[in-house]
């Protein structure tokens, strides 16, 4: 296991294109392979959830946890801006008073040595894991097969978790009654790939599905929880018919608008010039500076739908009803690369030339997709239907985002 990828199901509203999907099957998960952009999200999202009845989710409630988890260093500098088009500058996107429309620097999950900080390093560093060795076992290279339930007369209660590694060896985690928070285990090393050993876990009935796997829909399906017809088609015994499992998949629609530029002004230069690549590598290793010390993206333009004209994408006075929640609808991401999701297409057309892209992104798409099993084998990749641009409003918003990117590109050329 490691960094893996596979293709989505054909998207019927995108000319049957298949999108490339990535997953980090390592300790730290996707935070080990992502683009290293850190954001709390819009303040208005949290306040909107609270207004809909989700107690404790207002921004003022979650802010202390963000502050506790963060150590902020100085932000990177940059020279481009979009002031000529009328947009402002957002100094701090996390501020409750931040502008809804404007250019903003982005935070990055790196430490003082400019090294990536994944969730593994942030929340389970080696010293913490060693201190908890008596109650912690980490099994690498395994996947959850199923959660077995016992019917206690009131409802189904989880009693056993079965998992296996890629070689097919099976182990079980037995859930037993006991005081909440108590935990003991059989085992020897802190990190082990010995999946023949039994691992005893504390009673986690209330939060089992949330903690057992990052792929909760996937493990739910294999455990017999999900749409009845889909489970029966895969030969899985139905424990609970729950149609919502694997549904309501929401992903951002991101459309790259690209221009050819001198190769020296693009990240392509690192690949086409071995000397330049070697110098940047040495600069990073010995001085923690240079291109390799930075993420691929350092700023973004955030815009509300109501702030730009439908036809020209020019800035206008916003009149949107959700202004009180300060929620942007579009994000334009400047990237010194092609931003293509088709790696073969990138190799054919863009791997040897300089490219600058503006990735035009919908932050609040209405289209919803699905995740389904390809087979009853827990190691088979799921069938993911992103269903992008299924809703007419998403297509309208995508058109507006592309027009805004074209306007920005033309302004940058002058």
Sine and cosine of phi, psi and omega as CSV:
sin_phi,cos_phi,sin_psi,cos_psi,sin_omega,cos_omega
0.00,0.00,0.36,-0.93,-0.01,-1.00
0.10,-1.00,-0.65,-0.76,0.10,-1.00
-0.99,0.11,0.90,-0.44,-0.07,-1.00
-0.85,-0.53,0.33,-0.94,0.07,-1.00
-0.55,-0.84,0.42,-0.91,0.09,-1.00
-0.38,-0.93,0.16,-0.99,-0.08,-1.00
-0.99,-0.15,0.54,-0.84,0.07,-1.00
-0.95,0.30,0.11,-0.99,0.15,-0.99
-0.93,0.36,0.42,-0.91,0.02,-1.00
-0.84,0.54,0.68,-0.73,-0.01,-1.00
-0.99,-0.14,0.95,-0.33,-0.15,-0.99
-0.91,0.41,-0.41,0.91,0.01,-1.00
-1.00,-0.05,0.07,1.00,0.03,-1.00
-0.81,-0.59,0.67,0.74,0.04,-1.00
0.85,0.52,0.55,0.83,0.04,-1.00
0.87,0.50,0.43,0.90,0.10,-0.99
-0.93,0.36,0.45,-0.89,0.10,-1.00
-0.94,-0.34,0.74,-0.67,0.00,-1.00
-1.00,-0.06,0.59,-0.81,0.00,-1.00
-0.99,0.12,0.81,-0.59,-0.02,-1.00
-0.96,-0.29,0.63,-0.78,-0.02,-1.00
-0.85,-0.53,0.50,-0.86,0.09,-1.00
-0.48,-0.88,0.71,-0.70,0.02,-1.00
-1.00,-0.05,0.99,-0.17,-0.01,-1.00
-1.00,-0.05,0.88,0.48,0.00,-1.00
-0.63,-0.77,0.19,-0.98,0.10,-0.99
-0.89,0.46,0.83,-0.56,-0.12,-0.99
0.97,-0.23,-0.24,0.97,0.10,-0.99
0.86,0.51,-0.61,-0.79,-0.08,-1.00
-0.91,0.41,-0.32,0.95,0.01,-1.00
-0.93,0.36,-0.15,0.99,0.06,-1.00
-1.00,0.04,-0.22,0.98,-0.09,-1.00
-0.76,-0.65,0.01,1.00,-0.11,-0.99
-0.98,0.18,-0.07,-1.00,-0.08,-1.00
-0.99,0.15,0.12,0.99,0.09,-1.00
0.88,0.48,0.67,0.74,0.11,-0.99
-0.95,-0.33,0.81,-0.59,-0.01,-1.00
-0.92,-0.39,0.76,-0.65,0.08,-1.00
-0.51,-0.86,0.57,-0.82,0.07,-1.00
-0.98,0.21,-0.35,0.94,-0.15,-0.99
0.99,-0.12,0.17,-0.98,-0.03,-1.00
-0.94,0.34,0.67,-0.74,0.08,-1.00
-0.82,0.58,-0.66,0.76,-0.05,-1.00
-0.89,0.46,-0.48,0.88,0.03,-1.00
-0.87,0.49,-0.72,0.69,-0.02,-1.00
-0.92,0.40,-0.68,0.73,0.01,-1.00
-0.92,0.39,-0.54,0.84,0.06,-1.00
-0.91,0.42,-0.68,0.74,0.04,-1.00
-0.88,0.48,-0.67,0.74,0.01,-1.00
-0.89,0.45,-0.62,0.78,0.01,-1.00
-0.93,0.37,-0.37,0.93,0.02,-1.00
-1.00,0.02,0.08,1.00,0.10,-0.99
0.97,-0.26,0.07,1.00,0.00,-1.00
-1.00,0.02,1.00,-0.01,-0.07,-1.00
-0.88,0.48,0.64,-0.77,0.05,-1.00
1.00,0.07,0.02,1.00,-0.04,-1.00
-0.96,-0.27,0.11,0.99,0.10,-1.00
-0.90,0.43,0.42,-0.91,-0.07,-1.00
-0.86,0.51,-0.61,0.79,0.00,-1.00
-0.90,0.44,-0.43,0.90,0.02,-1.00
-0.98,0.20,-0.60,0.80,-0.07,-1.00
-1.00,-0.02,-0.31,0.95,-0.05,-1.00
-0.81,0.59,-0.71,0.71,-0.01,-1.00
-0.85,0.53,-0.51,0.86,-0.01,-1.00
-0.97,0.26,-0.58,0.82,0.10,-0.99
-0.89,0.46,-0.74,0.67,-0.02,-1.00
-0.86,0.51,-0.65,0.76,0.00,-1.00
-0.90,0.43,-0.54,0.84,-0.10,-1.00
-1.00,0.03,-0.18,0.98,-0.15,-0.99
-0.94,-0.35,0.56,-0.83,0.23,-0.97
-0.77,-0.63,0.95,-0.30,-0.14,-0.99
-1.00,-0.02,0.78,-0.63,0.13,-0.99
-0.97,-0.26,0.09,-1.00,0.00,-1.00
-0.89,0.46,0.60,-0.80,-0.05,-1.00
-0.99,0.13,0.42,-0.91,-0.01,-1.00
-0.93,0.38,0.44,-0.90,0.04,-1.00
-1.00,-0.06,0.38,-0.93,0.07,-1.00
-0.41,-0.91,0.28,-0.96,-0.15,-0.99
-0.92,-0.40,-0.40,0.92,-0.03,-1.00
-0.99,0.15,0.56,-0.83,0.11,-0.99
-0.48,-0.87,0.10,-0.99,-0.03,-1.00
-0.86,-0.51,0.54,0.84,-0.03,-1.00
-0.87,0.50,-0.58,0.82,-0.05,-1.00
-0.88,0.48,-0.40,0.92,0.00,-1.00
-1.00,-0.03,-0.01,1.00,0.09,-1.00
0.98,-0.18,-0.03,1.00,0.00,-1.00
-0.99,0.15,0.54,-0.84,0.01,-1.00
-1.00,0.01,-0.06,-1.00,0.02,-1.00
-0.92,-0.40,0.77,-0.64,0.01,-1.00
-0.98,-0.19,0.95,-0.32,-0.04,-1.00
-0.94,0.35,-0.60,0.80,-0.05,-1.00
-0.63,-0.78,0.96,-0.29,-0.02,-1.00
-0.92,0.39,-0.29,0.96,-0.02,-1.00
-1.00,0.06,-0.11,0.99,-0.01,-1.00
-0.96,0.28,0.70,-0.71,0.06,-1.00
-0.88,0.48,-0.35,0.94,-0.02,-1.00
-0.98,-0.18,0.22,0.98,-0.03,-1.00
-0.90,0.44,0.53,-0.85,0.05,-1.00
-0.87,0.49,0.51,-0.86,0.07,-1.00
-0.98,0.22,-0.55,0.84,-0.06,-1.00
-0.87,-0.50,0.86,-0.51,0.03,-1.00
0.22,-0.98,0.14,-0.99,0.01,-1.00
-1.00,-0.01,0.72,-0.70,-0.12,-0.99
-0.68,-0.73,0.66,-0.75,0.17,-0.99
-0.96,0.29,0.45,-0.89,-0.05,-1.00
-0.91,-0.41,0.56,-0.83,0.08,-1.00
-1.00,0.10,0.39,-0.92,-0.04,-1.00
-0.71,-0.70,0.67,-0.74,0.00,-1.00
-0.98,0.20,0.98,0.21,0.06,-1.00
-0.77,-0.64,0.35,-0.94,0.03,-1.00
-0.99,-0.10,-0.12,-0.99,-0.07,-1.00
-0.92,0.40,-0.27,0.96,0.06,-1.00
-0.99,-0.11,0.22,0.98,0.00,-1.00
0.87,0.49,0.59,0.81,0.07,-1.00
-0.95,-0.32,0.56,-0.83,-0.01,-1.00
-0.85,0.53,0.67,-0.74,0.11,-0.99
-0.90,-0.43,0.96,-0.28,0.05,-1.00
-1.00,0.05,0.05,-1.00,0.05,-1.00
-0.89,0.45,-0.42,0.91,0.05,-1.00
-0.91,0.41,-0.78,0.63,0.00,-1.00
-0.93,0.38,-0.54,0.84,-0.07,-1.00
-0.97,0.25,-0.64,0.77,-0.15,-0.99
-0.90,-0.44,-0.27,0.96,0.04,-1.00
-0.63,-0.78,0.87,0.48,0.05,-1.00
-0.91,0.42,0.26,-0.96,-0.11,-0.99
-0.83,0.55,-0.68,0.73,-0.04,-1.00
-0.90,0.44,-0.58,0.81,0.04,-1.00
-0.93,0.37,-0.70,0.72,0.00,-1.00
-0.88,0.47,-0.67,0.74,0.01,-1.00
-0.91,0.42,-0.58,0.81,0.02,-1.00
-0.93,0.38,-0.39,0.92,-0.02,-1.00
-0.95,-0.31,0.33,0.94,-0.10,-1.00
-0.85,0.53,-0.47,0.88,-0.03,-1.00
-0.94,0.33,-0.37,0.93,-0.06,-1.00
-0.82,-0.57,0.17,0.99,-0.09,-1.00
-0.77,-0.63,0.79,-0.62,0.14,-0.99
-0.78,-0.63,0.77,-0.64,0.04,-1.00
-0.92,-0.40,0.87,-0.49,0.04,-1.00
-0.98,-0.22,0.89,-0.46,-0.01,-1.00
-1.00,-0.06,0.40,-0.92,0.07,-1.00
0.93,0.35,0.48,0.88,-0.02,-1.00
-0.83,-0.56,0.32,-0.95,0.05,-1.00
-0.72,-0.69,0.58,-0.82,0.06,-1.00
-0.95,0.32,0.84,-0.55,0.04,-1.00
-0.99,0.13,-0.79,0.61,-0.03,-1.00
-0.24,-0.97,0.33,-0.94,0.15,-0.99
-0.95,-0.32,0.86,-0.52,-0.03,-1.00
-1.00,-0.04,0.67,-0.74,-0.08,-1.00
-0.90,-0.44,0.49,-0.87,0.12,-0.99
-0.89,-0.46,0.71,-0.70,0.02,-1.00
-1.00,0.03,0.95,-0.32,-0.06,-1.00
-1.00,-0.06,0.22,0.98,0.01,-1.00
1.00,-0.07,-0.39,0.92,0.03,-1.00
-0.99,-0.17,-0.64,0.77,0.00,-1.00
-0.01,-1.00,0.09,-1.00,-0.01,-1.00
-0.97,0.22,0.77,-0.63,-0.03,-1.00
-0.86,-0.51,0.77,-0.64,0.00,-1.00
-0.90,0.43,0.74,-0.67,0.01,-1.00
-0.80,-0.60,-0.30,0.95,-0.06,-1.00
-0.38,-0.93,0.65,-0.76,0.09,-1.00
-0.91,-0.42,0.81,-0.59,0.03,-1.00
-0.96,-0.29,0.75,-0.66,0.06,-1.00
-0.64,-0.77,0.31,-0.95,-0.03,-1.00
-0.53,-0.85,0.34,-0.94,0.07,-1.00
-0.99,-0.10,-0.01,-1.00,-0.10,-0.99
-0.90,0.43,-0.33,0.94,0.01,-1.00
-1.00,0.07,-0.02,1.00,0.06,-1.00
1.00,-0.03,0.01,1.00,0.02,-1.00
-0.96,0.29,0.68,-0.74,-0.15,-0.99
-0.92,-0.39,0.63,-0.78,0.12,-0.99
-0.69,-0.72,0.26,-0.96,-0.01,-1.00
-0.73,-0.68,0.64,-0.77,0.16,-0.99
-0.98,-0.22,0.88,-0.47,-0.03,-1.00
-1.00,-0.07,0.80,-0.60,0.05,-1.00
-1.00,-0.07,0.81,-0.59,-0.05,-1.00
-0.82,-0.57,0.34,-0.94,0.05,-1.00
-0.93,0.37,0.54,-0.84,0.00,-1.00
0.19,-0.98,0.08,-1.00,0.01,-1.00
-0.92,0.39,0.67,-0.74,-0.03,-1.00
-0.88,0.47,0.76,-0.65,0.00,-1.00
0.99,-0.14,-0.33,0.95,0.04,-1.00
-0.98,0.21,0.55,-0.84,-0.08,-1.00
-0.39,-0.92,0.70,-0.71,0.11,-0.99
-0.64,-0.76,0.28,-0.96,-0.03,-1.00
-0.51,-0.86,0.42,-0.91,0.25,-0.97
-0.99,-0.13,0.65,-0.76,0.03,-1.00
0.47,-0.88,0.21,-0.98,-0.09,-1.00
-0.87,-0.49,-0.93,0.38,-0.13,-0.99
-0.98,0.19,0.30,-0.95,0.04,-1.00
-0.94,0.35,-0.75,0.67,0.08,-1.00
-0.92,-0.39,0.77,-0.64,-0.06,-1.00
-0.66,-0.75,0.55,-0.83,0.16,-0.99
-0.94,-0.33,0.21,0.98,0.01,-1.00
-1.00,0.09,1.00,-0.02,-0.06,-1.00
-1.00,0.04,0.18,0.98,0.14,-0.99
-0.99,0.14,-0.34,0.94,-0.06,-1.00
-0.97,0.25,0.62,-0.79,0.10,-0.99
-0.98,0.18,0.65,-0.76,0.04,-1.00
-0.86,-0.52,0.86,-0.50,0.01,-1.00
-1.00,-0.03,0.67,-0.74,-0.04,-1.00
-0.82,-0.57,0.37,-0.93,0.04,-1.00
-0.96,0.29,0.24,-0.97,0.00,-1.00
-0.92,0.39,0.90,-0.43,-0.04,-1.00
-0.80,-0.60,0.64,0.76,-0.16,-0.99
-0.86,0.52,-0.63,0.78,-0.13,-0.99
-0.97,0.24,-0.44,0.90,-0.10,-0.99
-0.80,-0.59,0.40,0.92,-0.10,-0.99
-0.87,0.49,-0.79,0.62,-0.10,-1.00
-0.90,0.45,-0.49,0.87,-0.04,-1.00
-0.97,0.22,-0.48,0.88,-0.13,-0.99
-0.98,-0.21,-0.36,0.93,-0.09,-1.00
-0.92,0.39,-0.62,0.79,-0.10,-1.00
-0.44,-0.90,0.54,-0.84,0.10,-0.99
-0.94,0.34,-0.35,0.94,0.02,-1.00
-0.99,-0.15,0.93,0.36,-0.14,-0.99
-0.90,0.44,-0.63,0.78,0.04,-1.00
-0.89,0.46,-0.65,0.76,-0.03,-1.00
-0.88,0.48,-0.76,0.65,-0.01,-1.00
-0.94,0.35,-0.49,0.87,0.06,-1.00
-0.91,0.42,-0.70,0.72,0.04,-1.00
-0.84,0.55,-0.78,0.63,-0.05,-1.00
-0.92,0.40,-0.31,0.95,0.02,-1.00
-1.00,-0.03,0.02,1.00,0.02,-1.00
1.00,0.01,0.32,0.95,0.02,-1.00
-0.91,-0.41,0.88,-0.47,-0.02,-1.00
0.40,-0.91,-0.18,-0.98,0.02,-1.00
-0.88,0.48,0.80,-0.60,-0.10,-1.00
-0.81,0.58,-0.76,0.65,-0.09,-1.00
-0.88,0.47,-0.65,0.76,0.00,-1.00
-0.91,0.42,-0.67,0.74,0.02,-1.00
-0.90,0.43,-0.68,0.73,0.00,-1.00
-0.91,0.41,-0.58,0.82,0.04,-1.00
-0.89,0.46,-0.49,0.87,0.00,-1.00
-1.00,-0.05,0.06,1.00,0.02,-1.00
0.96,0.29,0.47,0.88,-0.02,-1.00
-0.97,-0.24,0.75,-0.66,0.01,-1.00
-0.91,0.41,0.75,-0.66,-0.05,-1.00
-0.99,0.14,0.85,-0.52,0.10,-0.99
-1.00,-0.08,-0.67,0.74,0.01,-1.00
-0.50,-0.87,0.86,-0.51,0.02,-1.00
-0.97,0.24,0.96,-0.29,-0.05,-1.00
-0.73,-0.68,1.00,-0.04,-0.13,-0.99
-0.87,0.50,-0.43,0.90,-0.07,-1.00
-0.96,0.29,-0.31,0.95,-0.01,-1.00
-0.91,0.40,0.79,-0.61,-0.01,-1.00
0.99,0.13,0.07,1.00,0.02,-1.00
-0.95,-0.30,0.04,-1.00,0.03,-1.00
0.87,0.49,0.53,0.85,0.08,-1.00
-0.93,0.36,0.81,-0.58,-0.03,-1.00
-0.83,-0.55,0.83,-0.56,0.03,-1.00
-0.72,-0.69,0.50,-0.87,0.01,-1.00
-0.94,0.33,0.66,-0.75,0.16,-0.99
-1.00,0.03,0.86,-0.51,-0.02,-1.00
-0.80,-0.60,0.88,-0.48,-0.08,-1.00
-0.91,-0.41,0.89,-0.45,0.00,-1.00
-0.98,0.20,0.75,-0.66,0.14,-0.99
-0.92,-0.39,0.89,-0.46,-0.22,-0.98
-0.85,-0.53,0.47,-0.88,0.08,-1.00
-0.76,-0.65,0.58,-0.81,0.11,-0.99
-0.98,0.19,0.72,-0.70,0.00,-1.00
-0.74,-0.67,0.20,-0.98,0.09,-1.00
-0.83,0.56,0.66,-0.76,-0.10,-1.00
-0.87,0.50,-0.47,0.88,0.00,-1.00
-0.94,0.33,-0.23,0.97,0.02,-1.00
-0.99,-0.15,0.18,0.98,-0.06,-1.00
-0.78,-0.63,0.37,-0.93,0.07,-1.00
-0.91,0.42,-0.27,0.96,0.06,-1.00
-0.84,0.54,-0.45,0.89,-0.03,-1.00
-0.85,0.52,-0.54,0.84,0.01,-1.00
-0.91,0.41,-0.51,0.86,-0.03,-1.00
-1.00,0.03,-0.55,0.83,-0.06,-1.00
-1.00,0.05,-0.30,0.95,0.02,-1.00
-0.87,-0.49,0.99,-0.13,0.00,-1.00
-0.83,0.55,-0.58,0.81,0.00,-1.00
-0.91,0.41,-0.71,0.70,0.02,-1.00
-0.89,0.45,-0.68,0.73,0.03,-1.00
-0.88,0.48,-0.68,0.74,0.00,-1.00
-0.92,0.40,-0.66,0.75,0.00,-1.00
-0.90,0.43,-0.67,0.74,0.02,-1.00
-0.91,0.41,-0.60,0.80,0.03,-1.00
-0.90,0.45,-0.73,0.69,0.00,-1.00
-0.91,0.40,-0.59,0.81,0.02,-1.00
-0.89,0.45,-0.62,0.78,0.01,-1.00
-0.96,0.29,-0.70,0.71,-0.06,-1.00
-0.88,0.47,-0.69,0.72,-0.13,-0.99
-0.99,-0.12,-0.40,0.92,-0.07,-1.00
-0.82,-0.57,-0.13,0.99,-0.03,-1.00
0.84,0.55,0.67,0.75,0.01,-1.00
-0.72,-0.69,0.08,-1.00,0.06,-1.00
1.00,-0.08,-0.11,-0.99,-0.08,-1.00
-0.87,0.50,-0.63,0.78,-0.07,-1.00
-0.96,0.29,-0.15,0.99,0.04,-1.00
-1.00,0.02,-0.02,1.00,-0.07,-1.00
-0.88,-0.48,0.47,-0.88,0.13,-0.99
-0.95,0.31,0.19,-0.98,-0.07,-1.00
-0.94,0.33,-0.33,0.94,-0.03,-1.00
-0.73,-0.68,0.71,-0.70,-0.03,-1.00
-0.83,-0.55,-0.13,0.99,0.03,-1.00
-0.43,-0.90,0.31,-0.95,0.03,-1.00
-0.55,-0.83,0.44,-0.90,0.14,-0.99
-0.97,-0.24,0.84,-0.54,0.02,-1.00
-0.96,-0.29,0.72,-0.69,-0.10,-0.99
-0.61,-0.79,0.62,-0.78,0.16,-0.99
-1.00,0.10,0.50,-0.87,0.05,-1.00
-0.84,0.54,-0.67,0.74,-0.07,-1.00
-0.97,0.26,-0.11,0.99,-0.05,-1.00
-1.00,0.02,-0.19,0.98,-0.01,-1.00
-0.79,-0.61,0.54,-0.84,-0.05,-1.00
-0.92,0.39,0.62,-0.78,-0.06,-1.00
-0.88,0.48,-0.59,0.81,-0.10,-1.00
-1.00,-0.10,-0.70,0.72,-0.09,-1.00
-0.99,-0.11,-0.29,0.96,-0.07,-1.00
0.89,0.45,0.36,0.93,0.07,-1.00
-0.98,0.18,0.45,-0.89,-0.02,-1.00
-0.94,0.35,0.75,-0.66,0.04,-1.00
-0.75,-0.66,0.08,-1.00,0.05,-1.00
-0.97,0.26,0.81,-0.58,-0.06,-1.00
-0.97,0.26,0.65,-0.76,0.04,-1.00
-0.72,-0.69,0.41,0.91,-0.11,-0.99
-0.94,0.35,0.59,-0.81,-0.04,-1.00
-0.92,0.40,-0.47,0.88,-0.06,-1.00
-1.00,-0.07,0.37,0.93,0.03,-1.00
-0.84,0.54,-0.57,0.82,-0.06,-1.00
-0.89,0.46,-0.36,0.93,0.04,-1.00
-1.00,-0.08,-0.09,1.00,0.09,-1.00
0.80,0.59,0.86,0.51,-0.08,-1.00
-0.93,-0.37,0.93,-0.36,0.12,-0.99
-0.95,0.31,0.46,-0.89,-0.01,-1.00
-0.95,-0.31,-0.44,0.90,-0.07,-1.00
-0.81,-0.59,0.48,-0.88,0.10,-0.99
-0.69,-0.72,0.77,-0.64,0.06,-1.00
-0.94,-0.34,0.88,-0.48,-0.09,-1.00
-0.94,-0.33,0.91,-0.41,0.07,-1.00
-0.98,0.19,0.77,-0.64,-0.05,-1.00
-0.69,-0.72,0.68,-0.73,0.01,-1.00
-1.00,0.02,0.70,0.71,0.01,-1.00
-0.38,-0.92,0.00,-1.00,-0.11,-0.99
-0.98,0.22,-0.44,0.90,0.00,-1.00
0.89,0.46,0.40,0.92,0.03,-1.00
-0.97,0.24,0.64,-0.77,0.07,-1.00
-1.00,0.00,-0.17,0.99,0.04,-1.00
-0.99,-0.15,0.97,-0.24,-0.09,-1.00
-0.91,0.42,-0.58,0.82,0.02,-1.00
-0.92,0.38,-0.65,0.76,0.05,-1.00
-0.90,0.44,-0.62,0.78,0.04,-1.00
-0.88,0.47,-0.69,0.73,-0.01,-1.00
-0.90,0.43,-0.62,0.79,-0.05,-1.00
-0.94,0.33,-0.64,0.77,-0.21,-0.98
-0.91,-0.42,-0.44,0.90,-0.21,-0.98
-0.83,-0.56,-0.06,1.00,-0.14,-0.99
-0.96,0.29,-0.29,0.96,-0.06,-1.00
-0.91,-0.43,0.01,1.00,-0.04,-1.00
-0.87,-0.49,0.37,-0.93,0.06,-1.00
-0.98,0.20,0.73,-0.69,-0.05,-1.00
-0.70,-0.71,0.69,-0.73,0.17,-0.98
-0.87,-0.50,0.74,-0.68,-0.07,-1.00
-0.81,-0.58,0.50,-0.87,0.23,-0.97
-0.89,-0.45,0.94,-0.34,-0.05,-1.00
-0.99,0.10,0.94,-0.33,-0.09,-1.00
-1.00,0.01,0.92,-0.40,-0.24,-0.97
-0.84,-0.55,0.70,-0.71,0.11,-0.99
-1.00,-0.01,0.87,-0.49,-0.04,-1.00
-0.99,0.11,-0.40,0.92,-0.07,-1.00
-0.74,-0.67,0.88,0.48,-0.01,-1.00
-0.92,0.39,0.51,-0.86,0.03,-1.00
-1.00,-0.07,-0.34,0.94,-0.03,-1.00
-0.93,0.37,0.57,-0.82,0.01,-1.00
-0.77,-0.64,0.65,-0.76,0.00,-1.00
-0.90,-0.43,-0.28,-0.96,-0.05,-1.00
-0.63,-0.78,0.40,-0.92,0.18,-0.98
-0.86,-0.51,0.79,-0.62,-0.02,-1.00
-0.69,-0.72,0.38,-0.93,0.04,-1.00
-0.96,0.29,0.62,-0.78,0.14,-0.99
-1.00,0.07,-0.45,0.89,0.03,-1.00
-0.28,-0.96,-0.03,-1.00,0.04,-1.00
-1.00,0.09,0.01,1.00,0.03,-1.00
-0.99,0.16,0.87,-0.49,-0.05,-1.00
-0.92,0.40,-0.23,0.97,0.01,-1.00
-1.00,-0.08,-0.09,1.00,0.08,-1.00
-0.98,0.21,0.66,-0.75,0.01,-1.00
-0.91,0.41,0.63,-0.78,0.00,-1.00
-0.94,0.34,0.36,-0.93,0.09,-1.00
-1.00,0.04,0.92,-0.40,-0.08,-1.00
-0.94,-0.35,0.89,-0.46,0.08,-1.00
-0.96,-0.28,0.98,-0.19,-0.03,-1.00
-0.93,0.37,-0.49,0.87,0.06,-1.00
0.81,0.58,0.63,0.78,-0.03,-1.00
-0.90,0.43,0.55,-0.83,0.05,-1.00
0.87,0.49,0.43,0.90,0.07,-1.00
-0.94,0.35,-0.57,0.82,-0.02,-1.00
-1.00,-0.01,0.71,-0.70,-0.02,-1.00
-0.83,0.56,-0.57,0.82,-0.02,-1.00
-0.89,0.45,-0.56,0.83,0.02,-1.00
-0.91,0.42,-0.64,0.77,0.03,-1.00
-0.91,0.42,-0.65,0.76,0.04,-1.00
-0.89,0.46,-0.69,0.72,0.00,-1.00
-0.93,0.38,-0.62,0.79,0.01,-1.00
-0.90,0.44,-0.65,0.76,0.03,-1.00
-0.88,0.47,-0.67,0.74,0.00,-1.00
-0.92,0.40,-0.65,0.76,0.00,-1.00
-0.90,0.44,-0.65,0.76,0.01,-1.00
-0.92,0.40,-0.65,0.76,0.03,-1.00
-0.90,0.44,-0.62,0.78,0.05,-1.00
-0.90,0.43,-0.66,0.75,0.03,-1.00
-0.89,0.46,-0.65,0.76,0.03,-1.00
-0.90,0.43,-0.66,0.75,0.04,-1.00
-0.88,0.48,-0.68,0.73,0.01,-1.00
-0.90,0.43,-0.67,0.74,0.02,-1.00
-0.89,0.46,-0.67,0.74,0.03,-1.00
-0.91,0.42,-0.61,0.79,0.03,-1.00
-0.92,0.39,-0.57,0.82,-0.02,-1.00
-0.96,0.29,-0.40,0.92,-0.02,-1.00
-0.98,0.18,-0.32,0.95,-0.05,-1.00
-1.00,0.08,0.00,0.00,0.00,0.00
